Amino acid sequence: MTENTIASSSSSYDAVIIGAGAAGLFCAAQAGQQGLKVLLIDHAEKVAEKIRISGGGRCNFTNRDLDVRAPHKYYVGQNPQFCRSALSRYTPADFIALLDKHGIAYEEKHKGQLFAQRSAEDIIRMLLAECAAGGVEHWQPCSVKKVTFSALSTDTGSAGSYAIQTDRGTVTAPRLVIATGGLSIPKIGATDFGYRIAQQFKLPLIERRAGLVPLTFDGDAWKPYAQLAGLALPVEISTGSKKERMSFLEDLLFTHRGLSGPAVLQISSYWKDNTPLHINLLPGTDMTEVLQQAKARSRKLVANELAAHMPTRLADAWTSQQPELQRPINEASDKALTRLAEQLSRWEITPNGSEGYKKAEVTLGGVDTKALSQQTMEAKNQPGLYCIGEVVDITGWLGGYNFQWAWASAFACAQAMAQQPAQAQ
């Protein structure tokens, strides 16, 4: 792959892909290996920085548990069903086979989540090698200044041509792929470029907000729990009305400003402003029975009995807020213990917001799937314009699902572009 080179004498390509993250790299590699002349452009200094930092530096690249018969159940968006076609055609097994081909070791950590055994750098090097195998030309860092479209050309027989003005010169192609990601983690180069291009070509957008993100709480309401920062425990967390309720069994992490950990990151994609979270701090335990049995046999403080079932600091924080619980459990009233059991199993607390894009792993919303073909990822009313990966209104659960969407949508796009005749001169 030619990287960081000045514009070549030939400025015409079969496809130009903007964004050298997971989706862009994979799409470029697949399209190049299908015989297309491909240019990959990215404004950032480093390639695939989001891959590099994900999964603690080891990249949770897919999830083995994804059900290819109903993949949409792991995704959020106005129409999660949109992702079924691409995800059923390029599966976790397909990406695993690619790692095997490159001799990259991986391991499963939790609930089907697969990580590179050594480093995320192995995944990046694999994608770059795949691009090289497809003869992909790569300009990075390279900023795109302007994109214009010229309609039907009788000379080339194409439906039109895109002119992409960059700080390395202007290039043209009948196909333009937007793989620029979302707004998450701006410090590694996230911008709204993809959304602006979508708007330029009249593709509707679904409102964007931070997803897979820690949630924050009002200072006074959170004061009793701020001292618990760093404490983690398994919980069941849910939000939404009974009809739309989503629940997850995951670990909860207390922070200085609120709650994080896999439980909260997962539920954050479903949480709506001014609605409460419901948290069972002791899932699978009948605390009413536990506390009544303890009352019958123990003279320990209520907090000490609780500490046998949850972290001591949490037990202390909980009982310290209620004077009637600051006594030996055999002296506590049945009413107080029953109320405590209910509070622990149905803790209701309403976030006042989130940590925002700086801490979010993904962006919810984006290019409306109604404007795209689910088979090809091409815009229905703008020939040759494709949107893939996070820029689209499809967001996966925590645990490798977003990377799998990147690979699958990129594959669908590349296959579709390759089925059209090459246009580059």
VENURUR-V792609 format. One record per residue. N is the residue number from 1. PHI is phi as a letter, one per 20 degrees, with the letter a starting at -180 (999 if undefined). Layout:
N;PHI + N;PHI
This chain:
1;999 + 2;e + 3;c + 4;l + 5;d + 6;f + 7;g + 8;f + 9;f + 10;e + 11;d + 12;d + 13;c + 14;f + 15;b + 16;d + 17;d + 18;d + 19;o + 20;d + 21;e + 22;g + 23;f + 24;f + 25;f + 26;f + 27;f + 28;g + 29;f + 30;f + 31;f + 32;f + 33;f + 34;e + 35;o + 36;e + 37;e + 38;c + 39;d + 40;d + 41;c + 42;b + 43;e + 44;f + 45;f + 46;d + 47;f + 48;l + 49;f + 50;f + 51;f + 52;f + 53;e + 54;f + 55;l + 56;m + 57;n + 58;c + 59;l + 60;f + 61;f + 62;a + 63;c + 64;f + 65;e + 66;g + 67;e + 68;f + 69;e + 70;b + 71;f + 72;f + 73;f + 74;e + 75;c + 76;d + 77;r + 78;f + 79;b + 80;g + 81;g + 82;g + 83;e + 84;g + 85;f + 86;f + 87;f + 88;e + 89;e + 90;c + 91;d + 92;g + 93;f + 94;f + 95;f + 96;f + 97;f + 98;f + 99;f + 100;f + 101;g + 102;e + 103;m + 104;e + 105;f + 106;b + 107;b + 108;e + 109;d + 110;a + 111;l + 112;n + 113;f + 114;d + 115;c + 116;f + 117;f + 118;e + 119;a + 120;f + 121;g + 122;f + 123;f + 124;f + 125;f + 126;f + 127;f + 128;f + 129;f + 130;f + 131;f + 132;f + 133;f + 134;e + 135;m + 136;f + 137;e + 138;c + 139;d + 140;a + 141;f + 142;b + 143;e + 144;e + 145;e + 146;a + 147;c + 148;c + 149;c + 150;d + 151;f + 152;h + 153;d + 154;f + 155;f + 156;e + 157;m + 158;e + 159;f + 160;q + 161;b + 162;d + 163;d + 164;d + 165;e + 166;c + 167;f + 168;d + 169;o + 170;d + 171;c + 172;c + 173;a + 174;f + 175;c + 176;c + 177;d + 178;e + 179;c + 180;e + 181;m + 182;d + 183;e + 184;f + 185;l + 186;g + 187;f + 188;d + 189;o + 190;f + 191;b + 192;e + 193;g + 194;f + 195;f + 196;f + 197;f + 198;g + 199;f + 200;g + 201;d + 202;m + 203;e + 204;f + 205;d + 206;e + 207;g + 208;e + 209;b + 210;f + 211;c + 212;l + 213;c + 214;f + 215;d + 216;d + 217;c + 218;g + 219;g + 220;f + 221;f + 222;e + 223;g + 224;f + 225;d + 226;g + 227;f + 228;e + 229;g + 230;n + 231;e + 232;c + 233;a + 234;f + 235;b + 236;d + 237;c + 238;b + 239;b + 240;n + 241;f + 242;g + 243;f + 244;d + 245;f + 246;d + 247;c + 248;c + 249;d + 250;b + 251;e + 252;d + 253;c + 254;e + 255;c + 256;f + 257;d + 258;r + 259;c + 260;b + 261;n + 262;g + 263;g + 264;f + 265;g + 266;f + 267;f + 268;f + 269;f + 270;d + 271;f + 272;d + 273;g + 274;m + 275;d + 276;e + 277;e + 278;d + 279;c + 280;e + 281;f + 282;c + 283;f + 284;n + 285;d + 286;e + 287;f + 288;f + 289;f + 290;g + 291;f + 292;f + 293;f + 294;f + 295;f + 296;f + 297;c + 298;c + 299;d + 300;f + 301;f + 302;g + 303;g + 304;f + 305;f + 306;f + 307;f + 308;f + 309;c + 310;b + 311;g + 312;g + 313;f + 314;f + 315;f + 316;f + 317;f + 318;f + 319;f + 320;f + 321;e + 322;c + 323;g + 324;f + 325;d + 326;e + 327;b + 328;g + 329;f + 330;f + 331;e + 332;f + 333;f + 334;g + 335;f + 336;f + 337;f + 338;f + 339;f + 340;f + 341;g + 342;f + 343;f + 344;f + 345;e + 346;c + 347;f + 348;d + 349;b + 350;d + 351;f + 352;d + 353;r + 354;c + 355;f + 356;m + 357;f + 358;f + 359;d + 360;f + 361;e + 362;b + 363;d + 364;f + 365;n + 366;p + 367;f + 368;f + 369;f + 370;f + 371;e + 372;c + 373;e + 374;f + 375;e + 376;d + 377;m + 378;e + 379;f + 380;f + 381;d + 382;b + 383;g + 384;n + 385;d + 386;c + 387;c + 388;c + 389;m + 390;f + 391;f + 392;e + 393;f + 394;c + 395;c + 396;e + 397;f + 398;f + 399;o + 400;n + 401;f + 402;f + 403;f + 404;f + 405;f + 406;g + 407;f + 408;f + 409;f + 410;f + 411;f + 412;g + 413;f + 414;f + 415;f + 416;f + 417;f + 418;f + 419;e + 420;e + 421;f + 422;f + 423;d + 424;f + 425;d
